[in-house]
Amino acid sequence: IPAGADTAEPAHYDVRLTVDDGAALHWLPEQLVSARGSDLRMRTTVELAATARLVLREEQILGRHGEEPGTLLTRLTVRRAGRPLLDQELRHGPGAPGGWDGGAVLGGHRAVGQLLLVGPEFEEKPAQPLLLGDTAVLTPLAGPGVLVTAVAADALELRRVLDEALRLTAYR
């Protein structure tokens, strides 16, 4: 839970992951709660070898129960065999572009997450886009992988949605 501080500078949370050929990484960190008054810049950078496999989950909870969120900027950059596979940035809370919590983005939901699955089998059999209930979607990437994006009312519902998405893909 990033909290407010007596500084004008934001907090930083940087993760760098490298997965070699033939290896697999399941990166499933705990949920991040963006508490009121906090200001966090979170960056995850992943370097994958050509035959590496990845399961990566990110979950952000926007504010504790009944409170507004802090400022949160997240960026996920994934390269496979030196080429870009995914580069995505999200901003929530005070200072984010207008509409971030409106119907076209979060629709009043206070939990947002994603599940990224990458592996050579997606080259052999690319996935098709798929709605996963009312608040999640599976989207094939231009390379060998899929991205599940979900919103939910709370942390528990978000975890259930992403766990079910992982189960449905039968990805290990």
matplotlib code that plots the C-alpha trace (Angstrom):
import matplotlib.pyplot as plt

x = [0.0, 1.8, 1.0, 1.3, 4.6, 6.0, 7.7, 6.5, 8.3, 6.3, 7.3, 8.8, 8.3, 10.4, 10.6, 12.9, 12.4, 14.5, 13.4, 15.9, 15.2, 13.1, 12.5, 9.1, 8.2, 5.0, 5.1, 2.0, 2.6, 0.1, -2.5, -1.3, -3.6, -3.4, -4.3, -5.7, -2.8, -0.3, 1.6, 3.2, 5.0, 5.1, 7.1, 7.5, 10.0, 10.2, 12.8, 11.9, 14.0, 12.4, 11.2, 10.5, 7.1, 5.5, 2.4, 2.3, -0.6, -1.0, -3.8, -4.4, -7.0, -8.0, -8.4, -9.2, -12.9, -14.9, -12.0, -10.7, -7.5, -4.1, -2.3, -1.1, 0.8, 1.7, 3.7, 4.2, 6.8, 7.5, 10.1, 10.4, 13.6, 14.6, 11.3, 8.4, 5.5, 3.5, 4.0, 1.1, 0.7, -2.3, -3.0, -5.6, -6.5, -5.8, -3.9, -4.9, -6.5, -10.2, -12.6, -10.3, -13.1, -16.0, -18.1, -15.6, -12.7, -13.5, -17.3, -17.2, -15.2, -12.4, -10.2, -8.4, -6.0, -4.4, -3.1, -0.4, 0.3, 3.3, 4.6, 5.6, 2.3, 0.5, 2.6, 1.3, -2.3, -3.1, -5.9, -9.1, -10.6, -13.0, -15.3, -15.0, -18.2, -19.3, -16.0, -13.1, -11.7, -9.0, -7.1, -4.5, -1.3, 0.6, 3.2, 2.9, 0.6, -2.6, -3.6, -6.6, -7.9, -10.5, -12.2, -14.2, -16.0, -13.4, -10.2, -11.8, -13.9, -10.9, -8.9, -11.7, -12.0, -8.3, -8.0, -10.9, -9.3, -6.1, -8.1, -10.0, -6.9, -5.5, -2.1, 0.6]
y = [0.0, 3.1, 5.9, 9.7, 11.2, 14.5, 15.0, 16.3, 13.4, 10.3, 6.9, 4.4, 0.6, -0.8, -4.5, -6.0, -9.6, -11.7, -15.2, -17.3, -19.8, -22.8, -21.2, -20.3, -17.6, -17.1, -13.5, -13.2, -10.4, -9.4, -6.7, -3.1, -0.7, 2.9, 4.6, 8.2, 10.7, 8.3, 9.0, 5.9, 5.3, 1.5, 0.0, -3.6, -4.5, -8.0, -9.4, -12.8, -15.1, -16.6, -19.8, -18.3, -18.6, -16.1, -15.8, -12.3, -10.9, -7.3, -6.1, -2.5, -1.6, 2.1, 3.3, 1.5, 0.6, 3.8, 6.2, 7.8, 6.4, 8.0, 8.8, 5.7, 5.4, 1.9, 0.9, -2.7, -3.3, -6.7, -7.6, -11.1, -12.0, -8.3, -7.1, -5.3, -7.5, -5.2, -1.6, -0.3, 2.6, 3.3, 6.3, 6.4, 8.9, 12.6, 14.0, 11.2, 12.2, 13.1, 10.1, 7.5, 6.5, 7.1, 4.6, 4.2, 3.1, 1.8, 2.4, 3.0, -0.1, 0.2, -2.8, -3.2, -6.0, -7.9, -11.3, -11.7, -15.1, -15.6, -18.7, -20.5, -22.4, -19.1, -19.0, -22.5, -21.8, -18.1, -17.3, -15.6, -12.6, -13.6, -11.9, -13.3, -12.3, -8.7, -7.1, -8.9, -9.7, -11.9, -10.2, -11.9, -10.0, -9.4, -11.9, -15.2, -14.2, -13.0, -10.2, -10.6, -7.2, -7.0, -4.5, -5.4, -3.9, -5.0, -6.9, -10.3, -10.1, -9.1, -12.0, -14.4, -13.1, -13.3, -16.8, -18.0, -16.5, -18.5, -21.6, -21.2, -20.8, -24.0, -22.3, -23.6]
z = [0.0, -1.1, 1.3, 1.2, 2.1, 3.1, -0.3, -3.6, -5.3, -6.2, -4.9, -7.5, -7.7, -10.5, -11.4, -14.1, -15.1, -17.5, -18.7, -20.7, -23.6, -22.4, -19.0, -17.5, -15.0, -13.1, -11.7, -9.5, -7.0, -4.4, -5.2, -5.0, -3.2, -4.3, -1.0, -0.9, -0.8, -2.4, -5.6, -7.1, -10.4, -11.0, -13.9, -14.9, -17.6, -18.9, -21.3, -22.8, -24.9, -28.0, -26.3, -22.8, -21.2, -19.0, -16.7, -15.3, -13.2, -12.1, -9.9, -8.7, -6.1, -6.4, -2.8, 0.4, 1.0, 0.8, 0.0, -3.1, -4.7, -4.8, -8.0, -9.8, -13.0, -14.2, -17.2, -18.4, -21.1, -22.5, -25.2, -26.7, -28.5, -28.4, -30.1, -28.5, -27.5, -25.2, -24.0, -22.0, -19.6, -17.3, -15.1, -12.3, -9.6, -9.2, -12.1, -14.5, -17.8, -17.5, -17.8, -16.3, -13.9, -16.4, -18.3, -21.1, -18.9, -15.4, -15.2, -11.5, -10.7, -8.2, -9.1, -12.3, -13.4, -16.2, -16.9, -19.5, -21.0, -23.4, -24.9, -28.2, -28.3, -29.2, -32.4, -33.4, -32.3, -31.9, -29.5, -30.6, -28.8, -26.1, -23.7, -20.2, -18.5, -18.2, -17.0, -18.7, -22.2, -23.6, -26.4, -28.6, -29.0, -32.3, -31.0, -29.2, -26.3, -24.9, -22.5, -20.2, -19.0, -16.2, -14.0, -10.8, -7.9, -5.4, -4.8, -4.2, -7.4, -9.4, -8.2, -9.0, -12.5, -13.3, -11.7, -13.8, -16.9, -16.2, -15.6, -18.9, -20.9, -19.4, -19.6, -17.3]

ax = plt.figure().add_subplot(projection="3d")
ax.plot(x, y, z, "-o")
ax.set_aspect("equal")
plt.show()
